[in-house]
Amino acid sequence: MTIVSVSNLHKIFHDGDRELPVLNGADLSLAKGEQLGICGPSGSGKSTLLHCIAGLEPVQSGSVQIDGRDVLTLSETASAEFRNRTIGFVFQQFHLLPALSALENVMVPLLIARLSQAEARKQAAVMLDAVGLANRAVHRPHQLSGGEQQRVAIARALIRHPKLLFADEPTGNLDSETGEGILRLLLQLCSLHRMSLLLVTHNTTVLHAMHRRLELRNGILHAIS
């Protein structure tokens, strides 16, 4: 079963009068439970591709179907609600809220979904335990190591049990040993929950851990072995 289908996606940035094409007819499909890695040189548009697929950035043309929905036709409000319900995001920069504890950061998507404080706290505690951070629940981001912050970010991404996980250079800010541990955790949780994973990276080790690999080159996705 296909959960993501992208067809003929075009994205152009403008710099004054200049047009800067980033996506020139990108196509991809992602099956339920599949782990797909996308590589490409810095500046090739990997992160932009993820943002466009998720409906975070507008495109000039093309179509994106996620779980049977045409995400490019949704209103801003409907798009945000769909993302919060269907997609989890893990970023290179973690994007944790500095004033909140690890537990409170994981609670945020549940509170946005209007769960009670008590229920959100209960579910967040279970998810923190799943990523091995039950004993760090009250610590704020600046009190955590880079690997611990990424584990919190993974817990936050998975707290609503999304069907689809987007990961943008999830090991990029970590040393190799910590990054390998984060990758193992990510793949383990995706397999456990049968989540589809769309990951972009320049790290060949991370890339070759995926089921399937694509390279973004000149705005087009090419299959690689």
Secondary structure, DSSP 4 states (H G I P E B T S, - for coil): -EEEEEEEEEEEEEETTEEEEEEEEEEEEEETT-EEEEE--TTSSHHHHHHHHTTSS--SEEEEEETTEEGGGS-HHHHHHHHHHHEEEEETT----TTS-HHHHHHHHHHHTT--HHHHHHHHHHHHHHTT-GGGTT--GGGS-HHHHHHHHHHHHHTT--SEEEEESTTTTS-HHHHHHHHHHHHHHHHHHT-EEEEE-S-HHHHTTSSEEEEEETTEEEEE-
